[in-house]
């Protein structure tokens, strides 16, 4: 999985505009803040975090992270 710090920065900016932090997203996804940050950066895959990030931003995980899903919107398999 490719690291994308530019997208991470844009996600962070958009969350801040909405008054939402990575800690908030992580809490709702029942994951750690560092997990939410790492997933947003592209360091690893977490459907729960991707779903919460997308929900917070009013979009879908498939639109936010298109390279992580197939044409039908199903998550691609990733190594753990």
C-alpha positions in Angstrom: 0.0 0.0 0.0 1.4 3.4 -1.0 1.8 6.1 1.6 0.0 9.3 0.6 0.9 12.1 3.0 -0.8 14.7 0.7 -4.1 13.0 1.0 -3.6 12.6 4.7 -3.0 16.3 5.1 -6.1 17.1 3.1 -8.2 14.7 5.2 -6.8 16.3 8.4 -7.7 19.8 7.1 -11.2 18.8 6.2 -11.7 17.1 9.5 -10.5 20.2 11.4 -12.9 22.3 9.4 -15.7 20.1 10.8 -14.3 20.2 14.3 -13.4 16.5 14.2 -10.1 15.0 15.2 -8.4 11.7 14.4 -9.0 10.8 18.0 -12.7 11.3 17.5 -12.6 9.1 14.4 -10.6 6.5 16.2 -12.9 6.4 19.1 -15.9 5.8 16.9 -14.1 3.1 15.1 -12.9 1.6 18.4 -9.3 1.9 17.3 -6.3 3.9 18.4 -5.6 7.5 17.3 -2.3 6.3 15.8 -4.3 3.7 13.9 -6.5 6.3 12.4 -3.5 8.4 11.5 -1.7 5.4 10.0 -4.6 4.3 8.0 -5.2 7.8 6.6 -1.6 8.0 5.6 -1.7 4.7 3.8 0.5 2.8 6.2 -2.1 0.0 6.6 -5.7 -0.9 5.8 -8.6 -0.7 8.2 -12.1 -0.8 6.9 -13.5 0.4 10.2 -11.3 3.5 10.2 -11.8 4.2 6.5 -15.6 4.0 7.0 -15.5 6.4 10.0 -13.2 8.9 8.1 -15.5 8.8 5.1 -18.6 9.2 7.3 -17.1 12.1 9.1 -16.3 13.8 5.7 -19.7 13.0 4.2 -18.4 10.6 1.5 -17.8 6.9 1.1 -14.6 4.9 1.8 -14.5 4.0 -1.9 -14.4 7.7 -2.9 -11.9 8.6 -0.3 -9.6 5.7 -0.9 -10.4 4.4 -4.4 -7.2 2.4 -4.8 -8.2 0.2 -1.8 -11.5 -1.0 -3.5 -12.4 -2.8 -6.7 -14.8 -1.6 -9.4 -17.7 -3.0 -7.5 -16.8 -1.2 -4.2 -15.5 -4.3 -2.4 -12.3 -3.9 -0.4 -9.2 -5.3 -2.0 -7.3 -7.9 0.0 -4.3 -6.4 1.8 -1.5 -7.9 3.7 -1.6 -7.5 7.5 
